[in-house]
């Protein structure tokens, strides 16, 4: 059984910022290992940044 598992998380802005920071820290302090893990962290960082920009924009409209 090799199926991808999807999960959904609901984060407030504070938690989203912390998740982005810890992802950036993980990349900055990358000890080596499977390149797929590093690529995933890069992808995750980009997606978190997009979410942060969107939430910041939405909060300014309110």
PDBQT receptor file of N, H, CA, C and O in Angstrom, charges set to zero:
ATOM      1  N   UNK A   1       0.831  -1.180   0.000  1.00  0.00    +0.000 N 
ATOM      2  CA  UNK A   1       0.000   0.000   0.000  1.00  0.00    +0.000 C 
ATOM      3  C   UNK A   1       0.879   1.248   0.000  1.00  0.00    +0.000 C 
ATOM      4  O   UNK A   1       1.440   1.610   1.034  1.00  0.00    +0.000 OA
ATOM      5  N   UNK A   2       1.000   1.896  -1.133  1.00  0.00    +0.000 N 
ATOM      6  H   UNK A   2       0.544   1.602  -1.973  1.00  0.00    +0.000 HD
ATOM      7  CA  UNK A   2       1.844   3.079  -1.250  1.00  0.00    +0.000 C 
ATOM      8  C   UNK A   2       0.992   4.267  -1.676  1.00  0.00    +0.000 C 
ATOM      9  O   UNK A   2       1.146   4.783  -2.783  1.00  0.00    +0.000 OA
ATOM     10  N   UNK A   3       0.087   4.703  -0.790  1.00  0.00    +0.000 N 
ATOM     11  H   UNK A   3      -0.039   4.283   0.109  1.00  0.00    +0.000 HD
ATOM     12  CA  UNK A   3      -0.800   5.815  -1.099  1.00  0.00    +0.000 C 
ATOM     13  C   UNK A   3      -0.352   7.055  -0.342  1.00  0.00    +0.000 C 
ATOM     14  O   UNK A   3       0.105   6.980   0.798  1.00  0.00    +0.000 OA
ATOM     15  N   UNK A   4      -0.493   8.203  -1.007  1.00  0.00    +0.000 N 
ATOM     16  H   UNK A   4      -0.864   8.264  -1.934  1.00  0.00    +0.000 HD
ATOM     17  CA  UNK A   4      -0.216   9.460  -0.326  1.00  0.00    +0.000 C 
ATOM     18  C   UNK A   4      -1.342   9.750   0.657  1.00  0.00    +0.000 C 
ATOM     19  O   UNK A   4      -2.513   9.499   0.373  1.00  0.00    +0.000 OA
ATOM     20  N   UNK A   5      -0.975  10.274   1.794  1.00  0.00    +0.000 N 
ATOM     21  H   UNK A   5      -0.024  10.478   2.025  1.00  0.00    +0.000 HD
ATOM     22  CA  UNK A   5      -1.945  10.645   2.810  1.00  0.00    +0.000 C 
ATOM     23  C   UNK A   5      -2.026  12.160   2.833  1.00  0.00    +0.000 C 
ATOM     24  O   UNK A   5      -1.001  12.839   2.898  1.00  0.00    +0.000 OA
ATOM     25  N   UNK A   6      -3.224  12.687   2.781  1.00  0.00    +0.000 N 
ATOM     26  H   UNK A   6      -4.056  12.136   2.728  1.00  0.00    +0.000 HD
ATOM     27  CA  UNK A   6      -3.418  14.137   2.822  1.00  0.00    +0.000 C 
ATOM     28  C   UNK A   6      -3.931  14.527   4.200  1.00  0.00    +0.000 C 
ATOM     29  O   UNK A   6      -4.737  13.816   4.800  1.00  0.00    +0.000 OA
ATOM     30  N   UNK A   7      -3.460  15.652   4.685  1.00  0.00    +0.000 N 
ATOM     31  H   UNK A   7      -2.806  16.230   4.197  1.00  0.00    +0.000 HD
ATOM     32  CA  UNK A   7      -3.913  16.172   5.970  1.00  0.00    +0.000 C 
ATOM     33  C   UNK A   7      -4.172  17.662   5.817  1.00  0.00    +0.000 C 
ATOM     34  O   UNK A   7      -3.521  18.339   5.021  1.00  0.00    +0.000 OA
ATOM     35  N   UNK A   8      -5.116  18.158   6.577  1.00  0.00    +0.000 N 
ATOM     36  H   UNK A   8      -5.644  17.608   7.224  1.00  0.00    +0.000 HD
ATOM     37  CA  UNK A   8      -5.453  19.576   6.562  1.00  0.00    +0.000 C 
ATOM     38  C   UNK A   8      -5.231  20.141   7.955  1.00  0.00    +0.000 C 
ATOM     39  O   UNK A   8      -5.622  19.538   8.955  1.00  0.00    +0.000 OA
ATOM     40  N   UNK A   9      -4.598  21.304   8.006  1.00  0.00    +0.000 N 
ATOM     41  H   UNK A   9      -4.281  21.793   7.194  1.00  0.00    +0.000 HD
ATOM     42  CA  UNK A   9      -4.351  21.975   9.270  1.00  0.00    +0.000 C 
ATOM     43  C   UNK A   9      -4.992  23.349   9.232  1.00  0.00    +0.000 C 
ATOM     44  O   UNK A   9      -4.984  24.008   8.192  1.00  0.00    +0.000 OA
ATOM     45  N   UNK A  10      -5.539  23.784  10.339  1.00  0.00    +0.000 N 
ATOM     46  H   UNK A  10      -5.545  23.249  11.183  1.00  0.00    +0.000 HD
ATOM     47  CA  UNK A  10      -6.091  25.130  10.469  1.00  0.00    +0.000 C 
ATOM     48  C   UNK A  10      -5.210  25.868  11.469  1.00  0.00    +0.000 C 
ATOM     49  O   UNK A  10      -5.155  25.506  12.644  1.00  0.00    +0.000 OA
ATOM     50  N   UNK A  11      -4.519  26.907  10.995  1.00  0.00    +0.000 N 
ATOM     51  H   UNK A  11      -4.563  27.201  10.040  1.00  0.00    +0.000 HD
ATOM     52  CA  UNK A  11      -3.580  27.647  11.833  1.00  0.00    +0.000 C 
ATOM     53  C   UNK A  11      -3.981  29.114  11.891  1.00  0.00    +0.000 C 
ATOM     54  O   UNK A  11      -4.400  29.689  10.887  1.00  0.00    +0.000 OA
ATOM     55  N   UNK A  12      -3.850  29.718  13.067  1.00  0.00    +0.000 N 
ATOM     56  H   UNK A  12      -3.509  29.251  13.883  1.00  0.00    +0.000 HD
ATOM     57  CA  UNK A  12      -4.035  31.161  13.124  1.00  0.00    +0.000 C 
ATOM     58  C   UNK A  12      -2.754  31.820  12.618  1.00  0.00    +0.000 C 
ATOM     59  O   UNK A  12      -1.765  31.134  12.360  1.00  0.00    +0.000 OA
ATOM     60  N   UNK A  13      -2.763  33.133  12.477  1.00  0.00    +0.000 N 
ATOM     61  H   UNK A  13      -3.566  33.691  12.687  1.00  0.00    +0.000 HD
ATOM     62  CA  UNK A  13      -1.626  33.830  11.883  1.00  0.00    +0.000 C 
ATOM     63  C   UNK A  13      -0.351  33.614  12.695  1.00  0.00    +0.000 C 
ATOM     64  O   UNK A  13       0.728  33.458  12.125  1.00  0.00    +0.000 OA
ATOM     65  N   UNK A  14      -0.467  33.605  13.998  1.00  0.00    +0.000 N 
ATOM     66  H   UNK A  14      -1.344  33.732  14.461  1.00  0.00    +0.000 HD
ATOM     67  CA  UNK A  14       0.707  33.390  14.857  1.00  0.00    +0.000 C 
ATOM     68  C   UNK A  14       1.331  32.014  14.610  1.00  0.00    +0.000 C 
ATOM     69  O   UNK A  14       2.549  31.891  14.487  1.00  0.00    +0.000 OA
ATOM     70  N   UNK A  15       0.496  30.997  14.542  1.00  0.00    +0.000 N 
ATOM     71  H   UNK A  15      -0.494  31.097  14.642  1.00  0.00    +0.000 HD
ATOM     72  CA  UNK A  15       0.992  29.637  14.299  1.00  0.00    +0.000 C 
ATOM     73  C   UNK A  15       1.573  29.506  12.893  1.00  0.00    +0.000 C 
ATOM     74  O   UNK A  15       2.560  28.799  12.690  1.00  0.00    +0.000 OA
ATOM     75  N   UNK A  16       0.968  30.180  11.935  1.00  0.00    +0.000 N 
ATOM     76  H   UNK A  16       0.166  30.754  12.101  1.00  0.00    +0.000 HD
ATOM     77  CA  UNK A  16       1.467  30.157  10.561  1.00  0.00    +0.000 C 
ATOM     78  C   UNK A  16       2.858  30.779  10.483  1.00  0.00    +0.000 C 
ATOM     79  O   UNK A  16       3.742  30.253   9.807  1.00  0.00    +0.000 OA
ATOM     80  N   UNK A  17       3.047  31.895  11.175  1.00  0.00    +0.000 N 
ATOM     81  H   UNK A  17       2.329  32.322  11.724  1.00  0.00    +0.000 HD
ATOM     82  CA  UNK A  17       4.369  32.538  11.207  1.00  0.00    +0.000 C 
ATOM     83  C   UNK A  17       5.408  31.627  11.856  1.00  0.00    +0.000 C 
ATOM     84  O   UNK A  17       6.543  31.539  11.386  1.00  0.00    +0.000 OA
ATOM     85  N   UNK A  18       5.023  30.956  12.925  1.00  0.00    +0.000 N 
ATOM     86  H   UNK A  18       4.101  31.027  13.307  1.00  0.00    +0.000 HD
ATOM     87  CA  UNK A  18       5.949  30.052  13.606  1.00  0.00    +0.000 C 
ATOM     88  C   UNK A  18       6.298  28.853  12.725  1.00  0.00    +0.000 C 
ATOM     89  O   UNK A  18       7.450  28.419  12.693  1.00  0.00    +0.000 OA
ATOM     90  N   UNK A  19       5.320  28.325  12.022  1.00  0.00    +0.000 N 
ATOM     91  H   UNK A  19       4.385  28.677  12.048  1.00  0.00    +0.000 HD
ATOM     92  CA  UNK A  19       5.580  27.197  11.111  1.00  0.00    +0.000 C 
ATOM     93  C   UNK A  19       6.541  27.615  10.004  1.00  0.00    +0.000 C 
ATOM     94  O   UNK A  19       7.434  26.854   9.633  1.00  0.00    +0.000 OA
ATOM     95  N   UNK A  20       6.358  28.829   9.476  1.00  0.00    +0.000 N 
ATOM     96  H   UNK A  20       5.632  29.447   9.778  1.00  0.00    +0.000 HD
ATOM     97  CA  UNK A  20       7.261  29.346   8.441  1.00  0.00    +0.000 C 
ATOM     98  C   UNK A  20       8.673  29.491   9.002  1.00  0.00    +0.000 C 
ATOM     99  O   UNK A  20       9.645  29.096   8.358  1.00  0.00    +0.000 OA
ATOM    100  N   UNK A  21       8.784  30.060  10.205  1.00  0.00    +0.000 N 
ATOM    101  H   UNK A  21       7.995  30.381  10.728  1.00  0.00    +0.000 HD
ATOM    102  CA  UNK A  21      10.099  30.267  10.829  1.00  0.00    +0.000 C 
ATOM    103  C   UNK A  21      10.811  28.938  11.067  1.00  0.00    +0.000 C 
ATOM    104  O   UNK A  21      12.001  28.820  10.776  1.00  0.00    +0.000 OA
ATOM    105  N   UNK A  22      10.115  27.952  11.585  1.00  0.00    +0.000 N 
ATOM    106  H   UNK A  22       9.148  28.048  11.821  1.00  0.00    +0.000 HD
ATOM    107  CA  UNK A  22      10.765  26.668  11.871  1.00  0.00    +0.000 C 
ATOM    108  C   UNK A  22      11.169  25.949  10.583  1.00  0.00    +0.000 C 
ATOM    109  O   UNK A  22      12.178  25.245  10.552  1.00  0.00    +0.000 OA
ATOM    110  N   UNK A  23      10.386  26.127   9.528  1.00  0.00    +0.000 N 
ATOM    111  H   UNK A  23       9.566  26.700   9.553  1.00  0.00    +0.000 HD
ATOM    112  CA  UNK A  23      10.753  25.543   8.236  1.00  0.00    +0.000 C 
ATOM    113  C   UNK A  23      12.005  26.214   7.687  1.00  0.00    +0.000 C 
ATOM    114  O   UNK A  23      12.904  25.539   7.186  1.00  0.00    +0.000 OA
ATOM    115  N   UNK A  24      12.068  27.543   7.781  1.00  0.00    +0.000 N 
ATOM    116  H   UNK A  24      11.337  28.092   8.188  1.00  0.00    +0.000 HD
ATOM    117  CA  UNK A  24      13.265  28.273   7.338  1.00  0.00    +0.000 C 
ATOM    118  C   UNK A  24      14.486  27.848   8.150  1.00  0.00    +0.000 C 
ATOM    119  O   UNK A  24      15.572  27.665   7.600  1.00  0.00    +0.000 OA
ATOM    120  N   UNK A  25      14.302  27.693   9.459  1.00  0.00    +0.000 N 
ATOM    121  H   UNK A  25      13.420  27.842   9.906  1.00  0.00    +0.000 HD
ATOM    122  CA  UNK A  25      15.406  27.253  10.321  1.00  0.00    +0.000 C 
ATOM    123  C   UNK A  25      15.886  25.859   9.925  1.00  0.00    +0.000 C 
ATOM    124  O   UNK A  25      17.088  25.596   9.899  1.00  0.00    +0.000 OA
ATOM    125  N   UNK A  26      14.948  24.972   9.620  1.00  0.00    +0.000 N 
ATOM    126  H   UNK A  26      13.971  25.185   9.641  1.00  0.00    +0.000 HD
ATOM    127  CA  UNK A  26      15.316  23.608   9.215  1.00  0.00    +0.000 C 
ATOM    128  C   UNK A  26      16.138  23.625   7.930  1.00  0.00    +0.000 C 
ATOM    129  O   UNK A  26      17.092  22.859   7.793  1.00  0.00    +0.000 OA
ATOM    130  N   UNK A  27      15.777  24.482   7.001  1.00  0.00    +0.000 N 
ATOM    131  H   UNK A  27      15.002  25.104   7.112  1.00  0.00    +0.000 HD
ATOM    132  CA  UNK A  27      16.547  24.589   5.754  1.00  0.00    +0.000 C 
ATOM    133  C   UNK A  27      17.914  25.214   5.990  1.00  0.00    +0.000 C 
ATOM    134  O   UNK A  27      18.916  24.756   5.441  1.00  0.00    +0.000 OA
ATOM    135  N   UNK A  28      17.951  26.249   6.798  1.00  0.00    +0.000 N 
ATOM    136  H   UNK A  28      17.137  26.621   7.244  1.00  0.00    +0.000 HD
ATOM    137  CA  UNK A  28      19.212  26.948   7.073  1.00  0.00    +0.000 C 
ATOM    138  C   UNK A  28      20.212  26.029   7.783  1.00  0.00    +0.000 C 
ATOM    139  O   UNK A  28      21.418  26.122   7.555  1.00  0.00    +0.000 OA
ATOM    140  N   UNK A  29      19.708  25.154   8.633  1.00  0.00    +0.000 N 
ATOM    141  H   UNK A  29      18.729  25.078   8.818  1.00  0.00    +0.000 HD
ATOM    142  CA  UNK A  29      20.564  24.255   9.417  1.00  0.00    +0.000 C 
ATOM    143  C   UNK A  29      20.544  22.831   8.864  1.00  0.00    +0.000 C 
ATOM    144  O   UNK A  29      20.754  21.871   9.606  1.00  0.00    +0.000 OA
ATOM    145  N   UNK A  30      20.294  22.697   7.575  1.00  0.00    +0.000 N 
ATOM    146  H   UNK A  30      20.124  23.476   6.972  1.00  0.00    +0.000 HD
ATOM    147  CA  UNK A  30      20.164  21.383   6.944  1.00  0.00    +0.000 C 
ATOM    148  C   UNK A  30      21.426  20.551   7.168  1.00  0.00    +0.000 C 
ATOM    149  O   UNK A  30      22.510  20.947   6.742  1.00  0.00    +0.000 OA
ATOM    150  N   UNK A  31      21.294  19.394   7.838  1.00  0.00    +0.000 N 
ATOM    151  H   UNK A  31      20.413  19.071   8.184  1.00  0.00    +0.000 HD
ATOM    152  CA  UNK A  31      22.467  18.571   8.130  1.00  0.00    +0.000 C 
ATOM    153  C   UNK A  31      22.849  17.623   6.999  1.00  0.00    +0.000 C 
ATOM    154  O   UNK A  31      23.849  16.910   7.086  1.00  0.00    +0.000 OA
ATOM    155  N   UNK A  32      22.063  17.620   5.959  1.00  0.00    +0.000 N 
ATOM    156  H   UNK A  32      21.251  18.199   5.888  1.00  0.00    +0.000 HD
ATOM    157  CA  UNK A  32      22.282  16.650   4.887  1.00  0.00    +0.000 C 
ATOM    158  C   UNK A  32      21.240  15.560   4.984  1.00  0.00    +0.000 C 
ATOM    159  O   UNK A  32      20.429  15.546   5.911  1.00  0.00    +0.000 OA
ATOM    160  N   UNK A  33      21.258  14.681   4.067  1.00  0.00    +0.000 N 
ATOM    161  H   UNK A  33      21.916  14.693   3.314  1.00  0.00    +0.000 HD
ATOM    162  CA  UNK A  33      20.271  13.610   4.055  1.00  0.00    +0.000 C 
ATOM    163  C   UNK A  33      19.620  13.526   2.690  1.00  0.00    +0.000 C 
ATOM    164  O   UNK A  33      20.110  14.109   1.723  1.00  0.00    +0.000 OA
ATOM    165  N   UNK A  34      18.517  12.800   2.611  1.00  0.00    +0.000 N 
ATOM    166  H   UNK A  34      18.119  12.327   3.397  1.00  0.00    +0.000 HD
ATOM    167  CA  UNK A  34      17.847  12.633   1.321  1.00  0.00    +0.000 C 
ATOM    168  C   UNK A  34      17.458  13.978   0.702  1.00  0.00    +0.000 C 
ATOM    169  O   UNK A  34      16.850  14.821   1.361  1.00  0.00    +0.000 OA
ATOM    170  N   UNK A  35      17.808  14.165  -0.547  1.00  0.00    +0.000 N 
ATOM    171  H   UNK A  35      18.303  13.481  -1.082  1.00  0.00    +0.000 HD
ATOM    172  CA  UNK A  35      17.527  15.423  -1.235  1.00  0.00    +0.000 C 
ATOM    173  C   UNK A  35      16.019  15.668  -1.316  1.00  0.00    +0.000 C 
ATOM    174  O   UNK A  35      15.584  16.819  -1.360  1.00  0.00    +0.000 OA
ATOM    175  N   UNK A  36      15.225  14.607  -1.337  1.00  0.00    +0.000 N 
ATOM    176  H   UNK A  36      15.579  13.673  -1.301  1.00  0.00    +0.000 HD
ATOM    177  CA  UNK A  36      13.771  14.752  -1.393  1.00  0.00    +0.000 C 
ATOM    178  C   UNK A  36      13.243  15.495  -0.174  1.00  0.00    +0.000 C 
ATOM    179  O   UNK A  36      12.292  16.269  -0.284  1.00  0.00    +0.000 OA
ATOM    180  N   UNK A  37      13.848  15.269   0.981  1.00  0.00    +0.000 N 
ATOM    181  H   UNK A  37      14.620  14.641   1.070  1.00  0.00    +0.000 HD
ATOM    182  CA  UNK A  37      13.421  15.965   2.194  1.00  0.00    +0.000 C 
ATOM    183  C   UNK A  37      13.709  17.458   2.085  1.00  0.00    +0.000 C 
ATOM    184  O   UNK A  37      12.879  18.286   2.462  1.00  0.00    +0.000 OA
ATOM    185  N   UNK A  38      14.873  17.794   1.576  1.00  0.00    +0.000 N 
ATOM    186  H   UNK A  38      15.547  17.122   1.271  1.00  0.00    +0.000 HD
ATOM    187  CA  UNK A  38      15.230  19.200   1.411  1.00  0.00    +0.000 C 
ATOM    188  C   UNK A  38      14.314  19.862   0.374  1.00  0.00    +0.000 C 
ATOM    189  O   UNK A  38      13.880  20.998   0.566  1.00  0.00    +0.000 OA
ATOM    190  N   UNK A  39      14.026  19.167  -0.703  1.00  0.00    +0.000 N 
ATOM    191  H   UNK A  39      14.379  18.244  -0.859  1.00  0.00    +0.000 HD
ATOM    192  CA  UNK A  39      13.118  19.698  -1.720  1.00  0.00    +0.000 C 
ATOM    193  C   UNK A  39      11.724  19.916  -1.147  1.00  0.00    +0.000 C 
ATOM    194  O   UNK A  39      11.065  20.908  -1.460  1.00  0.00    +0.000 OA
ATOM    195  N   UNK A  40      11.276  18.979  -0.301  1.00  0.00    +0.000 N 
ATOM    196  H   UNK A  40      11.812  18.174  -0.047  1.00  0.00    +0.000 HD
ATOM    197  CA  UNK A  40       9.970  19.139   0.328  1.00  0.00    +0.000 C 
ATOM    198  C   UNK A  40       9.948  20.363   1.229  1.00  0.00    +0.000 C 
ATOM    199  O   UNK A  40       8.971  21.112   1.232  1.00  0.00    +0.000 OA
ATOM    200  N   UNK A  41      11.014  20.574   1.995  1.00  0.00    +0.000 N 
ATOM    201  H   UNK A  41      11.808  19.966   1.993  1.00  0.00    +0.000 HD
ATOM    202  CA  UNK A  41      11.074  21.752   2.869  1.00  0.00    +0.000 C 
ATOM    203  C   UNK A  41      11.046  23.047   2.057  1.00  0.00    +0.000 C 
ATOM    204  O   UNK A  41      10.422  24.023   2.474  1.00  0.00    +0.000 OA
ATOM    205  N   UNK A  42      11.713  23.064   0.907  1.00  0.00    +0.000 N 
ATOM    206  H   UNK A  42      12.220  22.272   0.569  1.00  0.00    +0.000 HD
ATOM    207  CA  UNK A  42      11.672  24.246   0.030  1.00  0.00    +0.000 C 
ATOM    208  C   UNK A  42      10.245  24.493  -0.462  1.00  0.00    +0.000 C 
ATOM    209  O   UNK A  42       9.762  25.626  -0.461  1.00  0.00    +0.000 OA
ATOM    210  N   UNK A  43       9.586  23.421  -0.877  1.00  0.00    +0.000 N 
ATOM    211  H   UNK A  43       9.979  22.501  -0.878  1.00  0.00    +0.000 HD
ATOM    212  CA  UNK A  43       8.198  23.530  -1.335  1.00  0.00    +0.000 C 
ATOM    213  C   UNK A  43       7.303  24.027  -0.199  1.00  0.00    +0.000 C 
ATOM    214  O   UNK A  43       6.482  24.923  -0.393  1.00  0.00    +0.000 OA
ATOM    215  N   UNK A  44       7.466  23.444   0.971  1.00  0.00    +0.000 N 
ATOM    216  H   UNK A  44       8.133  22.716   1.129  1.00  0.00    +0.000 HD
ATOM    217  CA  UNK A  44       6.668  23.824   2.139  1.00  0.00    +0.000 C 
ATOM    218  C   UNK A  44       6.895  25.288   2.492  1.00  0.00    +0.000 C 
ATOM    219  O   UNK A  44       5.947  26.006   2.810  1.00  0.00    +0.000 OA
ATOM    220  N   UNK A  45       8.134  25.727   2.436  1.00  0.00    +0.000 N 
ATOM    221  H   UNK A  45       8.904  25.144   2.177  1.00  0.00    +0.000 HD
ATOM    222  CA  UNK A  45       8.463  27.124   2.726  1.00  0.00    +0.000 C 
ATOM    223  C   UNK A  45       7.730  28.059   1.763  1.00  0.00    +0.000 C 
ATOM    224  O   UNK A  45       7.165  29.068   2.185  1.00  0.00    +0.000 OA
ATOM    225  N   UNK A  46       7.740  27.726   0.478  1.00  0.00    +0.000 N 
ATOM    226  H   UNK A  46       8.200  26.906   0.135  1.00  0.00    +0.000 HD
ATOM    227  CA  UNK A  46       7.055  28.556  -0.522  1.00  0.00    +0.000 C 
ATOM    228  C   UNK A  46       5.549  28.605  -0.273  1.00  0.00    +0.000 C 
ATOM    229  O   UNK A  46       4.934  29.666  -0.373  1.00  0.00    +0.000 OA
ATOM    230  N   UNK A  47       4.962  27.463   0.048  1.00  0.00    +0.000 N 
ATOM    231  H   UNK A  47       5.462  26.601   0.130  1.00  0.00    +0.000 HD
ATOM    232  CA  UNK A  47       3.522  27.417   0.298  1.00  0.00    +0.000 C 
ATOM    233  C   UNK A  47       3.152  28.182   1.569  1.00  0.00    +0.000 C 
ATOM    234  O   UNK A  47       2.130  28.868   1.606  1.00  0.00    +0.000 OA
ATOM    235  N   UNK A  48       3.971  28.065   2.596  1.00  0.00    +0.000 N 
ATOM    236  H   UNK A  48       4.800  27.508   2.566  1.00  0.00    +0.000 HD
ATOM    237  CA  UNK A  48       3.713  28.816   3.823  1.00  0.00    +0.000 C 
ATOM    238  C   UNK A  48       3.833  30.314   3.582  1.00  0.00    +0.000 C 
ATOM    239  O   UNK A  48       3.047  31.096   4.117  1.00  0.00    +0.000 OA
ATOM    240  N   UNK A  49       4.813  30.714   2.780  1.00  0.00    +0.000 N 
ATOM    241  H   UNK A  49       5.451  30.078   2.346  1.00  0.00    +0.000 HD
ATOM    242  CA  UNK A  49       4.975  32.129   2.466  1.00  0.00    +0.000 C 
ATOM    243  C   UNK A  49       3.749  32.648   1.713  1.00  0.00    +0.000 C 
ATOM    244  O   UNK A  49       3.259  33.741   1.995  1.00  0.00    +0.000 OA
ATOM    245  N   UNK A  50       3.263  31.868   0.768  1.00  0.00    +0.000 N 
ATOM    246  H   UNK A  50       3.661  30.980   0.539  1.00  0.00    +0.000 HD
ATOM    247  CA  UNK A  50       2.049  32.268   0.034  1.00  0.00    +0.000 C 
ATOM    248  C   UNK A  50       0.877  32.457   0.992  1.00  0.00    +0.000 C 
ATOM    249  O   UNK A  50       0.129  33.428   0.885  1.00  0.00    +0.000 OA
ATOM    250  N   UNK A  51       0.724  31.531   1.919  1.00  0.00    +0.000 N 
ATOM    251  H   UNK A  51       1.331  30.742   2.006  1.00  0.00    +0.000 HD
ATOM    252  CA  UNK A  51      -0.366  31.624   2.887  1.00  0.00    +0.000 C 
ATOM    253  C   UNK A  51      -0.198  32.851   3.782  1.00  0.00    +0.000 C 
ATOM    254  O   UNK A  51      -1.177  33.526   4.100  1.00  0.00    +0.000 OA
ATOM    255  N   UNK A  52       1.033  33.141   4.186  1.00  0.00    +0.000 N 
ATOM    256  H   UNK A  52       1.829  32.593   3.928  1.00  0.00    +0.000 HD
ATOM    257  CA  UNK A  52       1.291  34.327   5.013  1.00  0.00    +0.000 C 
ATOM    258  C   UNK A  52       0.944  35.611   4.267  1.00  0.00    +0.000 C 
ATOM    259  O   UNK A  52       0.315  36.505   4.832  1.00  0.00    +0.000 OA
ATOM    260  N   UNK A  53       1.345  35.706   3.023  1.00  0.00    +0.000 N 
ATOM    261  H   UNK A  53       1.856  34.980   2.564  1.00  0.00    +0.000 HD
ATOM    262  CA  UNK A  53       1.037  36.898   2.225  1.00  0.00    +0.000 C 
ATOM    263  C   UNK A  53      -0.474  37.051   2.082  1.00  0.00    +0.000 C 
ATOM    264  O   UNK A  53      -1.010  38.148   2.235  1.00  0.00    +0.000 OA
ATOM    265  N   UNK A  54      -1.150  35.958   1.790  1.00  0.00    +0.000 N 
ATOM    266  H   UNK A  54      -0.715  35.066   1.666  1.00  0.00    +0.000 HD
ATOM    267  CA  UNK A  54      -2.602  36.012   1.624  1.00  0.00    +0.000 C 
ATOM    268  C   UNK A  54      -3.296  36.433   2.916  1.00  0.00    +0.000 C 
ATOM    269  O   UNK A  54      -4.194  37.274   2.892  1.00  0.00    +0.000 OA
ATOM    270  N   UNK A  55      -2.885  35.855   4.039  1.00  0.00    +0.000 N 
ATOM    271  H   UNK A  55      -2.156  35.172   4.058  1.00  0.00    +0.000 HD
ATOM    272  CA  UNK A  55      -3.507  36.198   5.316  1.00  0.00    +0.000 C 
ATOM    273  C   UNK A  55      -3.217  37.641   5.719  1.00  0.00    +0.000 C 
ATOM    274  O   UNK A  55      -4.087  38.324   6.259  1.00  0.00    +0.000 OA
ATOM    275  N   UNK A  56      -2.010  38.098   5.460  1.00  0.00    +0.000 N 
ATOM    276  H   UNK A  56      -1.303  37.543   5.021  1.00  0.00    +0.000 HD
ATOM    277  CA  UNK A  56      -1.658  39.484   5.770  1.00  0.00    +0.000 C 
ATOM    278  C   UNK A  56      -2.514  40.429   4.939  1.00  0.00    +0.000 C 
ATOM    279  O   UNK A  56      -3.023  41.426   5.453  1.00  0.00    +0.000 OA
ATOM    280  N   UNK A  57      -2.673  40.122   3.669  1.00  0.00    +0.000 N 
ATOM    281  H   UNK A  57      -2.260  39.313   3.252  1.00  0.00    +0.000 HD
ATOM    282  CA  UNK A  57      -3.501  40.939   2.782  1.00  0.00    +0.000 C 
ATOM    283  C   UNK A  57      -4.953  40.942   3.261  1.00  0.00    +0.000 C 
ATOM    284  O   UNK A  57      -5.579  41.999   3.337  1.00  0.00    +0.000 OA
ATOM    285  N   UNK A  58      -5.486  39.767   3.582  1.00  0.00    +0.000 N 
ATOM    286  H   UNK A  58      -4.978  38.909   3.520  1.00  0.00    +0.000 HD
ATOM    287  CA  UNK A  58      -6.871  39.664   4.043  1.00  0.00    +0.000 C 
ATOM    288  C   UNK A  58      -7.089  40.434   5.341  1.00  0.00    +0.000 C 
ATOM    289  O   UNK A  58      -8.130  41.067   5.516  1.00  0.00    +0.000 OA
ATOM    290  N   UNK A  59      -6.128  40.386   6.245  1.00  0.00    +0.000 N 
ATOM    291  H   UNK A  59      -5.283  39.871   6.103  1.00  0.00    +0.000 HD
ATOM    292  CA  UNK A  59      -6.284  41.088   7.524  1.00  0.00    +0.000 C 
ATOM    293  C   UNK A  59      -6.248  42.600   7.332  1.00  0.00    +0.000 C 
ATOM    294  O   UNK A  59      -6.851  43.332   8.117  1.00  0.00    +0.000 OA
ATOM    295  N   UNK A  60      -5.555  43.080   6.306  1.00  0.00    +0.000 N 
ATOM    296  H   UNK A  60      -5.065  42.485   5.669  1.00  0.00    +0.000 HD
ATOM    297  CA  UNK A  60      -5.512  44.514   6.030  1.00  0.00    +0.000 C 
ATOM    298  C   UNK A  60      -6.812  44.997   5.396  1.00  0.00    +0.000 C 
ATOM    299  O   UNK A  60      -7.149  46.176   5.510  1.00  0.00    +0.000 OA
ATOM    300  N   UNK A  61      -7.540  44.115   4.737  1.00  0.00    +0.000 N 
ATOM    301  H   UNK A  61      -7.266  43.158   4.644  1.00  0.00    +0.000 HD
ATOM    302  CA  UNK A  61      -8.823  44.482   4.140  1.00  0.00    +0.000 C 
ATOM    303  C   UNK A  61      -9.923  44.587   5.189  1.00  0.00    +0.000 C 
ATOM    304  O   UNK A  61     -10.911  45.295   4.994  1.00  0.00    +0.000 OA
ATOM    305  N   UNK A  62      -9.750  43.891   6.284  1.00  0.00    +0.000 N 
ATOM    306  H   UNK A  62      -8.947  43.316   6.442  1.00  0.00    +0.000 HD
ATOM    307  CA  UNK A  62     -10.787  43.857   7.333  1.00  0.00    +0.000 C 
ATOM    308  C   UNK A  62     -10.812  45.117   8.154  1.00  0.00    +0.000 C 
ATOM    309  O   UNK A  62     -11.624  45.241   9.070  1.00  0.00    +0.000 OA
TER     310      UNK A  62
